Amino acid sequence: MGTSGLLLAAILSLISGIAGAVDLRVMSSNAMREALHELAPQFEKASGHKVAMTFIGSADIMKRLRAGEGGVDVVILQASSVDELAAAGRVLPGSRVDFARSMIGVAVRSGATKPDVSSGEALKRTLLASKSIVISSGPSGIYLSGLFERMGIPREKVVQTKPGVQSGGVVARGEAEIGFQQVSELLPVKGIDYLGPLSPDVQHVTLFSGGMHTAAADPQVARELMRFLASPAAAPILRAKGMEPVTSAHGNNGVPHFQVEPFWPKPLPNRWILGQVSGIATDRYDRIWVVHRPRSLTERERAAEQVPPRGKCCVAAPPVLVFDQSGNLLFSWGGPGPGYEWPESEHGIFVDAADFVWLAGNGRKDGQLLKFTMDGKFVLQIGRQGSGNDSNSTVRLGSPADVAVDVAAREVFAADGYANRRVAVFDSESGAYKRHWGAYGKTPSDEKTPPYDPATPPALQFANPVHCIRLSAEGLIYVCDRSNDRMQIFRKDGSFVSEHVFEKSTRGTGSVYDLVFSPDRAQRLIYMADGMNGEVRIVDRASKNVLASFGRPGRQAGEFTALHNIAVDRQGNLYTSEVNTGQRIQKFRRLDMQE
């Protein structure tokens, strides 16, 4: 069966049961223009519906829809813009369907000398030697503006087109030596030589998606069109037009794709600077919560605080900071106050389903958990500061590292910790002790154990630190035994379920630092932070098989220096934090379609 036959069969399978012709109105960014010019007629032919398409720049689409323009059924834009319109009430929340990934391409005028753009360094040399450069006003242009600034390309060389104007056309007319735009927008332009996509070290991938307008005339037909554009049958045409199709939620063996957002978060106000970032979490509003260690900053890093000031910058930021998905700082709080003992060394942050914020601390005297409202009002302290450790204590903890909360059961579970070797459970309202257990659900012991050795049988006790704790949707407790390279799973009563080792040969500080579950209903995946190896692992939760990993030790965007914690939002984007000399947070945007 040929491509047209596959398309026809796919459409017919999607629209079965839909009666009556519908006039469907689509507003799309120019990146999808060429693909839709071929795919829409196929949909029309098989379904009997009509598709009226409007193609304009992304910025204009956002402006018009934010202003309340109607008469649209389906909107096609980069995924983050579809999400933004959903948050603004213009696109139906949950209707987003991902179609294709698009890379940025490079072009020169036909017949011109083809410059070297084979790497980031080669591109920089080419741009510095060029007299004029053109970029678009869309997603690629926004990214390239920042990239060129970091490369030191003079701003006066770079021209950004007006919305709807193609960079390729500017190059073809000889108005710029070299141009950049989405590959799908460069390929059809006559009068240019397409040089190829940007090299991987400077490439930026944009995910294009569709969303259903809240005033769609026929939601069922709108939904079927989007399903068709995301189907395997549409993939050959998308690929031919310079895009990489996203054909199913579990494509590529179910492995999701991520891309670092190098300019996230935005610069902090007030000359603030982060110290070691020892915790990161998200709440049900998809805000990102961070706790860092102001006292980890050096005098030089806090030069503006010295008396007299030693320099113009910087000042330690408050310990708790809250960001939105765009990287804007929303508010901050934290530090010592009346009625509670602030940790000597901040470690771990968790926001429960009732909107309370929990903090732990791994200082040598820290033996407490703290509970606050979202605006930083003190609610409860469990345990107290003191000296020594006791893994069977019922009154204090031993430098706890992390917490998880079962709001329905009114229980808080602590990964306890850097001094103790257990999971401890308390009443989340009163703070009363309830139970605890060690490795394999046994009674914990504080007797000294030898360092981890991959050649010996698994240790019968948790090592220090017991570094993370998570509660799954079905009520299982996942615990990170960091230095022993393992994750142990328990029922909420402490009975042992199973054990799973990752990167068994890793010594040092261990391979299982932190973990979170993917936000789909089944929590199909585990995202695991490995601080020693500087990577994020993607694990199938059912089989515990490692599907993929990304990252490496380093200081560039997307690399990790002392990776420590990981969080995930409801869109599947990942957030990481780094301690020691890393002292930063990063966002990794999920690119592929998800459930």
C-alpha positions as CSV (number, residue, x, y, z in Angstrom):
1,M,0.0,0.0,0.0
2,G,1.4,3.4,-1.0
3,T,1.7,6.5,1.2
4,S,-1.7,7.9,0.0
5,G,-3.3,4.6,0.8
6,L,-1.9,4.6,4.3
7,L,-3.1,8.1,4.8
8,L,-6.6,7.2,3.6
9,A,-6.7,4.2,5.9
10,A,-5.5,6.1,8.8
11,I,-8.0,8.9,8.4
12,L,-10.9,6.5,7.9
13,S,-10.0,4.6,11.1
14,L,-9.9,7.9,13.0
15,I,-13.2,9.4,11.8
16,S,-15.4,6.3,12.0
17,G,-18.7,7.3,13.7
18,I,-18.5,11.0,12.8
19,A,-21.4,12.1,10.7
20,G,-21.9,15.3,8.7
21,A,-19.4,17.6,7.0
22,V,-17.7,20.2,9.2
23,D,-15.8,23.3,8.2
24,L,-12.7,23.1,10.4
25,R,-10.7,26.3,11.0
26,V,-7.0,25.9,11.7
27,M,-4.5,28.7,12.7
28,S,-0.9,27.6,12.4
29,S,2.6,28.9,12.6
30,N,4.5,29.0,9.4
31,A,6.7,26.1,10.4
32,M,3.9,23.6,9.7
33,R,2.8,25.3,6.5
34,E,4.3,22.9,3.9
35,A,3.3,19.8,5.7
36,L,-0.3,20.9,6.3
37,H,-0.6,21.9,2.6
38,E,-0.3,18.2,1.8
39,L,-1.9,16.6,4.9
40,A,-5.0,18.7,5.1
41,P,-6.3,17.8,1.6
42,Q,-5.8,14.1,2.5
43,F,-7.9,14.6,5.6
44,E,-10.6,16.5,3.6
45,K,-10.7,13.8,0.9
46,A,-11.2,10.9,3.3
47,S,-13.4,12.6,5.9
48,G,-15.6,14.9,3.8
49,H,-14.8,17.8,6.1
50,K,-13.2,21.0,5.0
51,V,-10.1,22.5,6.6
52,A,-9.6,26.3,6.3
53,M,-6.0,27.2,7.2
54,T,-4.5,30.5,8.3
55,F,-0.7,30.7,8.5
56,I,0.9,33.6,10.4
57,G,3.9,34.1,12.7
58,S,3.8,32.6,16.2
59,A,3.9,36.0,17.9
60,D,0.9,37.2,15.9
61,I,-1.1,34.0,16.8
62,M,-0.4,34.6,20.5
63,K,-1.3,38.2,20.3
64,R,-4.6,37.6,18.5
65,L,-5.7,34.7,20.6
66,R,-4.8,36.4,23.9
67,A,-6.9,39.4,22.7
68,G,-9.9,37.0,22.5
69,E,-10.1,36.4,18.8
70,G,-12.4,33.5,18.0
71,G,-13.4,31.6,14.8
72,V,-10.6,29.0,15.4
73,D,-11.0,25.3,16.1
74,V,-7.3,24.1,16.2
75,V,-4.2,26.1,17.0
76,I,-0.8,24.8,15.9
77,L,2.2,26.3,17.7
78,Q,5.3,25.4,19.6
79,A,4.2,23.2,22.6
80,S,5.0,25.8,25.3
81,S,2.8,28.4,23.5
82,V,-0.1,25.9,23.4
83,D,0.4,25.4,27.1
84,E,0.4,29.1,27.7
85,L,-2.8,29.5,25.8
86,A,-4.4,26.7,27.8
87,A,-3.4,28.5,31.0
88,A,-5.0,31.7,29.6
89,G,-8.2,29.9,28.9
90,R,-7.9,30.1,25.1
91,V,-7.0,26.5,24.5
92,L,-8.8,23.6,26.2
93,P,-6.5,22.3,28.9
94,G,-5.4,18.7,28.3
95,S,-6.2,18.9,24.5
96,R,-2.6,19.3,23.4
97,V,-1.3,16.8,20.9
98,D,2.3,16.8,19.8
99,F,3.1,16.5,16.1
100,A,6.7,17.0,15.2
101,R,10.1,18.2,16.4
102,S,11.8,20.9,14.3
103,M,15.4,21.8,14.1
104,I,17.0,25.1,13.1
105,G,18.7,25.2,9.7
106,V,21.2,27.4,7.9
107,A,21.1,28.9,4.4
108,V,23.1,31.2,2.1
109,R,22.1,32.7,-1.2
110,S,22.3,30.4,-4.2
111,G,25.8,30.2,-5.7
112,A,27.4,31.9,-2.7
113,T,30.4,30.3,-1.0
114,K,29.3,27.7,1.5
115,P,30.7,28.6,4.9
116,D,31.7,26.1,7.6
117,V,28.9,25.6,10.1
118,S,29.9,22.0,11.1
119,S,30.4,22.9,14.8
120,G,29.6,25.6,17.3
121,E,33.2,27.0,17.0
122,A,33.0,26.9,13.2
123,L,29.7,28.7,13.3
124,K,31.1,31.4,15.5
125,R,34.0,32.0,13.1
126,T,31.6,32.1,10.2
127,L,29.3,34.6,11.9
128,L,32.1,36.9,13.0
129,A,33.3,36.9,9.4
130,S,29.8,37.6,8.0
131,K,28.7,41.1,7.2
132,S,25.0,40.4,7.8
133,I,22.9,37.8,9.5
134,V,19.2,37.3,9.5
135,I,17.1,35.3,12.1
136,S,13.3,34.9,12.4
137,S,11.0,36.4,15.0
138,G,9.7,33.0,16.0
139,P,11.0,30.4,18.4
140,S,14.3,29.8,16.5
141,G,15.0,33.6,16.5
142,I,14.4,33.9,20.2
143,Y,16.9,31.1,20.9
144,L,19.5,32.4,18.4
145,S,19.5,35.8,19.9
146,G,20.7,34.4,23.1
147,L,23.2,32.0,21.5
148,F,24.7,34.8,19.3
149,E,25.1,37.1,22.3
150,R,27.0,34.4,24.2
151,M,29.2,33.9,21.2
152,G,30.0,37.5,21.1
153,I,28.5,38.3,17.7
154,P,28.0,42.0,17.4
155,R,24.3,42.9,17.6
156,E,24.4,45.3,14.7
157,K,25.2,42.4,12.4
158,V,22.0,40.5,13.3
159,V,18.6,41.4,11.9
160,Q,15.4,39.8,13.2
161,T,12.6,39.6,10.7
162,K,9.1,40.9,11.3
163,P,6.5,38.3,12.1
164,G,5.6,36.3,9.1
165,V,8.7,37.3,7.1
166,Q,10.9,34.4,6.1
167,S,14.6,34.5,6.8
168,G,15.2,32.4,3.6
169,G,13.5,35.1,1.5
170,V,15.7,37.8,2.9
171,V,18.8,35.7,2.1
172,A,17.5,35.0,-1.4
173,R,17.1,38.7,-2.1
174,G,20.7,39.3,-1.1
175,E,19.8,41.3,1.9
176,A,21.7,39.1,4.3
177,E,24.7,36.8,3.8
178,I,23.5,34.0,6.0
179,G,20.1,33.1,7.4
180,F,18.6,30.9,10.1
181,Q,15.1,29.5,10.6
182,Q,13.2,26.2,11.1
183,V,14.4,23.7,8.6
184,S,10.8,23.2,7.4
185,E,10.6,26.9,6.5
186,L,13.9,27.1,4.7
187,L,13.5,24.0,2.4
188,P,10.8,25.4,0.1
189,V,12.5,28.8,-0.4
190,K,13.9,29.3,-3.9
191,G,17.1,31.2,-4.5
192,I,19.0,29.8,-1.5
193,D,21.4,26.9,-0.8
194,Y,20.4,25.0,2.3
195,L,23.5,24.1,4.3
196,G,21.8,21.8,6.8
197,P,20.8,21.9,10.4
198,L,22.9,23.5,13.2
199,S,25.4,21.2,14.7
200,P,24.2,19.3,17.8
201,D,26.3,21.3,20.2
202,V,24.3,24.5,19.4
203,Q,21.1,23.0,18.0
204,H,17.7,23.9,19.5
205,V,14.8,21.6,18.9
206,T,11.2,23.0,18.9
207,L,8.3,20.7,19.5
208,F,5.2,21.7,17.5
209,S,1.8,20.8,18.8
210,G,-1.9,21.4,18.3
211,G,-4.5,22.5,20.8
212,M,-8.2,22.7,20.6
213,H,-9.7,26.2,21.0
214,T,-12.1,26.5,23.9
215,A,-14.8,27.7,21.4
216,A,-14.2,25.0,18.8
217,A,-17.4,24.4,16.8
218,D,-17.0,20.6,16.6
219,P,-14.5,19.4,19.3
220,Q,-14.7,15.8,18.0
221,V,-13.6,16.6,14.5
222,A,-10.9,19.0,15.8
223,R,-9.6,16.2,18.0
224,E,-9.6,13.7,15.1
225,L,-7.6,16.1,12.9
226,M,-5.0,16.4,15.6
227,R,-4.8,12.7,16.1
228,F,-4.3,12.2,12.4
229,L,-1.5,14.7,12.3
230,A,0.2,12.8,15.1
231,S,-0.4,9.4,13.5
232,P,2.3,7.2,11.9
233,A,0.6,7.7,8.5
234,A,1.4,11.4,8.6
235,A,5.0,10.8,9.5
236,P,6.5,10.4,5.9
237,I,5.1,13.8,4.9
238,L,6.3,15.6,8.0
239,R,9.7,14.0,7.6
240,A,9.9,15.1,3.9
241,K,9.1,18.6,4.9
242,G,12.1,18.8,7.3
243,M,10.5,17.8,10.6
244,E,10.9,14.8,12.8
245,P,7.5,13.3,13.5
246,V,6.3,12.3,17.0
247,T,4.2,9.3,16.1
248,S,3.1,7.8,19.4
249,A,3.2,8.4,23.1
250,H,5.5,5.4,23.5
251,G,7.5,5.8,20.3
252,N,11.2,4.9,20.4
253,N,10.6,2.1,22.9
254,G,8.8,4.6,25.2
255,V,11.9,6.7,25.9
256,P,11.0,10.4,26.3
257,H,13.2,13.1,24.8
258,F,14.5,16.1,26.7
259,Q,16.3,19.3,25.9
260,V,18.0,21.7,28.3
261,E,16.6,25.2,28.4
262,P,19.9,27.1,28.8
263,F,18.4,30.4,29.8
264,W,16.2,29.0,32.6
265,P,15.7,30.4,35.2
266,K,15.9,34.1,34.6
267,P,18.4,36.2,36.5
268,L,17.6,36.7,40.1
269,P,16.7,40.2,41.4
270,N,18.4,42.2,44.2
271,R,21.9,40.9,43.2
272,W,21.0,37.6,44.7
273,I,23.1,34.5,44.2
274,L,22.4,30.8,44.9
275,G,24.6,28.6,47.1
276,Q,24.5,24.8,47.0
277,V,21.0,23.9,45.9
278,S,20.1,21.0,48.1
279,G,16.4,20.4,47.1
280,I,14.0,21.0,44.3
281,A,10.3,20.1,44.0
282,T,7.1,21.1,42.2
283,D,3.6,21.8,43.5
284,R,0.2,21.1,42.0
285,Y,0.3,24.5,40.3
286,D,3.5,23.5,38.4
287,R,5.6,26.0,40.3
288,I,9.2,25.0,41.1
289,W,10.3,25.1,44.7
290,V,14.0,25.4,45.5
291,V,15.9,25.3,48.8
292,H,19.6,26.3,48.8
293,R,22.3,26.8,51.4
294,P,23.2,30.5,51.8
295,R,25.9,29.7,54.3
296,S,27.7,27.6,51.6
297,L,28.6,30.8,49.7
298,T,32.1,32.3,50.1
299,E,32.9,35.8,51.2
300,R,33.9,36.6,47.7
301,E,30.5,35.3,46.4
302,R,28.8,37.5,49.0
303,A,31.1,40.5,48.3
304,A,28.2,43.0,48.4
305,E,27.2,41.9,51.9
306,Q,30.6,42.7,53.4
307,V,31.2,45.8,55.5
308,P,32.4,47.7,53.6
309,P,31.3,46.0,50.4
310,R,34.1,44.3,48.5
311,G,32.3,44.5,45.2
312,K,29.1,45.3,43.4
313,C,27.8,41.7,43.7
314,C,26.5,39.5,45.3
315,V,24.0,38.9,48.1
316,A,22.8,35.5,49.3
317,A,19.3,34.8,48.2
318,P,16.7,33.7,50.8
319,P,16.8,29.9,51.4
320,V,13.5,29.1,49.7
321,L,12.7,30.4,46.3
322,V,9.7,29.7,44.0
323,F,9.8,29.9,40.2
324,D,7.2,29.6,37.5
325,Q,7.7,27.4,34.4
326,S,9.2,30.3,32.5
327,G,11.9,30.8,35.1
328,N,10.4,33.9,36.7
329,L,11.0,34.2,40.5
330,L,7.6,34.5,42.1
331,F,8.5,34.8,45.8
332,S,10.9,33.7,48.4
333,W,11.3,33.2,52.2
334,G,13.1,31.2,54.8
335,G,15.6,31.4,57.6
336,P,15.6,31.3,61.4
337,G,12.5,32.5,63.2
338,P,10.5,32.2,66.4
339,G,9.1,28.8,67.4
340,Y,11.3,26.5,65.3
341,E,14.9,25.5,64.7
342,W,16.1,26.3,61.2
343,P,18.5,23.7,59.8
344,E,22.2,24.1,60.1
345,S,22.4,22.7,56.5
346,E,19.3,22.9,54.4
347,H,18.6,19.6,52.7
348,G,15.4,18.6,50.8
349,I,12.1,20.3,50.1
350,F,8.7,18.7,49.5
351,V,5.3,20.3,48.8
352,D,2.4,18.0,49.8
353,A,-1.1,17.7,48.2
354,A,-2.5,20.0,50.9
355,D,-0.1,22.8,49.9
356,F,2.2,22.6,52.9
357,V,5.9,22.9,52.4
358,W,8.3,20.5,54.2
359,L,12.0,21.0,54.8
360,A,14.7,18.8,56.2
361,G,18.4,19.4,57.2
362,N,21.6,17.4,57.2
363,G,23.7,19.5,59.5
364,R,25.5,17.5,62.3
365,K,23.0,18.8,64.9
366,D,19.9,18.7,62.6
367,G,17.4,16.2,64.0
368,Q,14.1,17.9,62.9
369,L,11.6,18.3,60.1
370,L,9.8,21.6,59.5
371,K,6.4,22.3,58.1
372,F,5.3,25.7,56.7
373,T,2.5,27.2,54.7
374,M,3.3,28.2,51.1
375,D,3.9,31.8,52.2
376,G,6.4,30.7,54.8
377,K,4.4,30.7,58.0
378,F,5.6,28.1,60.5
379,V,3.2,25.2,61.2
380,L,5.0,22.3,62.9
381,Q,8.4,21.0,63.9
382,I,9.0,17.3,64.3
383,G,12.1,16.3,66.3
384,R,14.8,18.6,67.5
385,Q,18.4,19.6,67.1
386,G,21.0,17.8,69.2
387,S,24.1,15.8,69.1
388,G,24.7,12.1,68.2
389,N,22.6,9.7,66.3
390,D,20.2,7.0,67.1
391,S,18.4,5.0,64.4
392,N,15.8,3.7,66.8
393,S,14.9,7.1,68.4
394,T,11.3,8.1,68.7
395,V,11.9,11.7,69.6
396,R,14.4,13.0,67.0
397,L,15.9,12.3,63.7
398,G,19.5,12.0,62.5
399,S,20.3,14.6,59.8
400,P,17.2,13.8,57.7
401,A,17.6,14.2,53.9
402,D,14.1,14.1,52.4
403,V,10.4,13.7,53.1
404,A,7.2,12.4,51.5
405,V,3.7,13.0,52.7
406,D,0.5,10.8,52.6
407,V,-2.1,13.5,53.1
408,A,-5.0,11.1,53.3
409,A,-3.3,9.0,56.0
410,R,-1.9,12.1,57.8
411,E,1.6,10.6,57.7
412,V,5.0,12.0,56.8
413,F,7.8,9.7,55.8
414,A,11.4,10.8,56.4
415,A,14.6,9.5,54.7
416,D,16.6,9.5,57.9
417,G,19.3,10.2,56.9
418,Y,22.9,11.4,57.0
419,A,23.4,10.2,60.6
420,N,20.6,7.6,61.0
421,R,20.0,4.6,58.7
422,R,16.2,4.3,58.5
423,V,12.8,5.4,57.3
424,A,10.9,7.2,60.1
425,V,7.2,7.9,60.0
426,F,5.3,10.5,62.0
427,D,1.8,12.0,62.2
428,S,1.9,14.9,59.8
429,E,-0.5,17.0,61.9
430,S,0.6,16.4,65.5
431,G,4.2,15.2,64.8
432,A,3.7,12.1,66.9
433,Y,6.1,9.2,66.2
434,K,4.4,6.2,64.5
435,R,7.0,3.7,63.3
436,H,10.4,3.2,61.6
437,W,12.4,0.6,59.8
438,G,15.8,-0.1,58.2
439,A,17.0,-1.9,55.1
440,Y,14.8,-4.9,54.1
441,G,12.2,-3.7,56.6
442,K,14.5,-4.8,59.5
443,T,15.4,-3.0,62.7
444,P,18.2,-0.5,61.9
445,S,21.5,-0.6,63.5
446,D,24.1,2.2,64.0
447,E,27.1,-0.2,64.0
448,K,29.8,0.8,61.6
449,T,29.7,-0.9,58.3
450,P,32.4,-1.2,55.7
451,P,32.4,1.0,52.6
452,Y,30.4,-0.2,49.6
453,D,32.1,-2.9,47.6
454,P,30.4,-4.1,44.4
455,A,32.1,-7.5,44.8
456,T,30.5,-8.3,48.1
457,P,26.9,-9.3,48.9
458,P,24.4,-6.4,49.4
459,A,24.7,-4.6,52.8
460,L,22.0,-5.6,55.4
461,Q,21.8,-2.0,56.6
462,F,21.2,1.2,54.8
463,A,24.4,3.2,54.3
464,N,24.6,6.9,55.0
465,P,22.9,8.8,53.6
466,V,19.4,7.4,53.2
467,H,19.0,10.1,50.6
468,C,15.5,10.2,49.1
469,I,12.0,8.9,49.7
470,R,9.0,8.8,47.4
471,L,5.4,7.6,47.7
472,S,3.9,6.1,44.5
473,A,0.3,6.3,43.3
474,E,-0.4,2.8,44.5
475,G,1.0,3.5,48.0
476,L,4.5,2.0,47.8
477,I,7.5,3.7,49.4
478,Y,10.7,4.1,47.2
479,V,13.9,4.8,49.1
480,C,17.3,5.8,47.8
481,D,20.2,4.0,49.5
482,R,22.6,6.3,47.8
483,S,26.0,5.0,48.7
484,N,24.9,1.3,48.2
485,D,23.8,2.1,44.6
486,R,20.3,0.8,45.2
487,M,16.7,1.6,45.5
488,Q,14.5,-0.4,48.0
489,I,10.7,-0.5,47.8
490,F,8.4,-1.0,50.8
491,R,4.8,-1.0,51.7
492,K,3.7,1.8,54.0
493,D,3.9,-0.5,57.0
494,G,7.6,-1.1,56.4
495,S,7.3,-4.5,54.9
496,F,10.0,-5.1,52.2
497,V,8.9,-5.5,48.6
498,S,12.0,-5.5,46.4
499,E,15.5,-4.1,45.8
500,H,17.1,-2.8,42.6
501,V,20.7,-1.9,42.0
502,F,21.9,0.7,39.4
503,E,25.4,1.2,38.1
504,K,26.7,-1.4,40.5
505,S,30.4,-0.6,40.0
506,T,29.9,3.0,41.2
507,R,31.8,3.7,44.4
508,G,32.4,7.3,45.6
509,T,29.2,9.0,46.7
510,G,26.9,6.4,45.0
511,S,24.6,6.2,42.0
512,V,21.0,6.6,43.5
513,Y,20.7,10.2,44.7
514,D,17.0,11.0,44.1
515,L,14.0,9.9,42.0
516,V,10.6,11.1,40.8
517,F,7.9,9.4,38.9
518,S,6.6,10.5,35.5
519,P,3.3,12.4,35.8
520,D,1.1,10.0,33.7
521,R,-1.6,8.2,35.6
522,A,0.4,5.0,35.7
523,Q,3.7,6.7,36.7
524,R,5.2,4.5,34.0
525,L,8.8,5.9,34.3
526,I,11.2,6.7,37.1
527,Y,13.6,9.6,36.6
528,M,16.6,9.0,38.7
529,A,19.4,11.4,39.6
530,D,22.9,10.0,39.8
531,G,25.3,12.5,41.3
532,M,28.5,10.5,41.2
533,N,28.2,9.8,37.4
534,G,26.5,13.1,36.6
535,E,23.5,11.7,34.8
536,V,19.7,11.3,34.8
537,R,18.5,7.8,34.3
538,I,15.2,7.0,32.7
539,V,13.9,3.7,34.2
540,D,10.8,1.7,33.3
541,R,9.0,1.4,36.6
542,A,7.4,-1.9,36.0
543,S,10.6,-3.8,35.0
544,K,13.1,-1.5,36.6
545,N,15.1,-1.6,33.3
546,V,17.1,1.4,32.4
547,L,15.7,2.8,29.1
548,A,18.1,5.7,28.6
549,S,20.1,8.3,30.3
550,F,21.3,11.8,29.6
551,G,24.0,14.2,31.0
552,R,27.6,13.9,32.0
553,P,29.8,15.6,34.6
554,G,30.6,19.2,33.5
555,R,29.7,22.8,33.8
556,Q,28.0,23.5,30.5
557,A,24.2,23.7,30.1
558,G,22.8,20.2,30.2
559,E,25.8,18.9,32.2
560,F,26.0,18.3,35.9
561,T,28.4,19.3,38.7
562,A,27.3,17.4,41.8
563,L,23.8,16.6,40.6
564,H,21.7,16.3,43.8
565,N,18.0,16.4,43.3
566,I,15.3,16.0,40.5
567,A,11.7,17.1,40.1
568,V,9.1,16.8,37.4
569,D,6.0,19.0,36.5
570,R,2.7,17.8,35.1
571,Q,3.9,18.4,31.5
572,G,6.8,16.0,32.0
573,N,9.5,18.6,32.2
574,L,12.4,17.8,34.5
575,Y,14.2,20.1,36.9
576,T,17.5,19.4,38.6
577,S,19.6,20.9,41.4
578,E,23.4,20.8,42.1
579,V,25.4,21.1,45.3
580,N,29.1,21.6,46.0
581,T,30.5,23.9,43.3
582,G,27.6,23.3,41.0
583,Q,25.3,25.7,42.8
584,R,22.6,25.9,40.1
585,I,19.2,24.6,38.9
586,Q,18.4,23.5,35.4
587,K,15.2,22.8,33.4
588,F,15.0,20.0,30.8
589,R,12.0,20.4,28.6
590,R,10.2,17.2,27.4
591,L,10.0,17.2,23.6
592,D,8.0,14.2,22.7
593,M,4.3,13.5,23.0
594,Q,3.2,12.1,26.3
595,E,0.1,10.6,27.9
